[in-house]
């Protein structure tokens, strides 16, 4: 039941097809917000990605996806609350080295401590590295295990995946 609810919520919020969400993001962890009647009104999830900033090893990254709030409940702080919950959870888990996401609204995420990556972005596929278009945007959330020397101006790569590269 929760799967269908999540898909329906994301489709309402984004006006696009999310039927393959669970197939394209296996093993993701979901944060759900429900109203007093138990109706799903806000959602975010994270999945393991492997991001590598230049001059650093590959970092185990909690990559945030499908942040959605029911249109009738938007602008009430629900997505903010869900994202704070996600941020707290990944910061408390020592296995995560970085948070990442592809923002639709960078200003929204910046208020919550996310930083826009200003360096080039690329996708790793085996030994090959392919630059992504300059229009791609990625934001990071520094966690307790994020390397202190991480520079947002360096090249940032991610492993290739089906669907959207970032």
N, C-alpha and C positions, 0 to 999 in steps of 0.2 A: 504494500500500500504506500509506504513512504516513497518508494521509487517513482511511482506514478504521480504522486503529489509534487515531488521535486521537479519532475519533467514539466508538469503543467504550470507550476509557478515560473520556471525559467522561460517557458514559451510565452506566458503572459507578459513577463517583464521585458523580454527581448524581441518579441514578435518574430521568432525564428524557430526552426525545428531543433528540438533537444532530445529526440527519441533515442539517439545513440550515445547519450551522455555516459551511461554506465559501462558501455562497451569501450568507448574511447578513453575513459579515465578509470581503469580498473584499480581497485585498492584505495580509492580516494576516501577521505574522512570528511564527514558532513557535519555542519553546525546548523541546527534548525531553530527557528523562532516561531512559536505558535501563539495565536490569540487565546482569549479566555474560553472560547468554544472548541479549541483544539485544531483550528484551521491553520495550515502552514502559511505564514505571511512573510518570512524572510529566510534566506539560505546563503551559505557559502560553503565551499569545500576546498580541500587541498589534496594534492597528489605529489608523489615524490618525483622530482626532476633533478638533474645533475648539471648544475651550472658551473662554468669555469671562467673566472676572471683571469686575464693575462697575468702571468707571473705567480699564479696560485694553483694549488691542486684542485681537482674537481670537488665541488662542495655539494653535500646532500642538502637539497633545497625543498622547502615546503612551498609548492607553487599553487597559488590561490586561483580558483576557477569558479565560474557560475555564481557570482555574487548577485543575488536577485531579491527584490522585494515586490510583493503584490502591488500593482499600480495604485489601488485604493488606499494603501498604507504607506506610500512613499512620503518622504520629507518629515518623518517622525522620529528619526534616529535609530531605526531598526537595523539597517545595514551597518551603521556605525557600531552598534552593540554587537552584532554578529562578528564583524571584523576585529573588534577588540578581543572578543572571546577567542577567535582564531589566533591572533597575535600572542595572547597570554599563553595559550596551549602550546604553540610551537616554541616560544621562548623558554617555557618550563621544561621542555623535553630536550635533553642534552644531545640527542641524536641529530637534531637539525642544526645546520650551520648557517643557513640563510633563508629568508623568505623572498618570494618573487611573485610577480603578477604582470599581466598585460592590461594596463588601465584603459578604461573607456573615458574616465574623467580624472586625470592626474591630480587636480586640486583636491578632490574628495579624499584620495588616499594620502596625499601629502599632509593633510590635517592630522592623520593618524600615525605619522612618523615614517611613512614610506618615502623613499628617495628615487627620483627619476634618474635612470642610467643615462649618462650623456655621451658615453663612448660608443663605438661601433658594436653591432650585434651580428652574430653568425650562428649557423647551425652546424653541428658536427655529424657527419655520417661516415662511420668507419674512420678512415684516416683523412678524409676530405673535410674541409671547412668551407662553407659557402656563406658569404655575407648576405644578410637579409636587407630588404629595402630600408632606406632611411626613414620611411614613414612608420616603421615598427617602433613601438615604445615598450619599455620594460621598466618596472620599478622594483626596488629591493627594500627589504626590511632587515636591518642589522639585528642580529641575535647575539646572545652571550658568547657563542662560539664562532662568530664571524671574524675573519682575520682583521686585525686592527689596521693593517696596511692596504686594505681593499680600496682601490681608487676607481671611482665611477666613470673616469674618462678612458679607462683601458678597454680593450676588446673583451666582450662577454659572449661566451658560447654556451649553447645548450645542445643536448642530444636531439637527434631527429626523432619525430613522432608523427604518426598519422594525424591528419586534420591540420589544425593551425600549428605552425612551427613554434610560435610563442604562445 
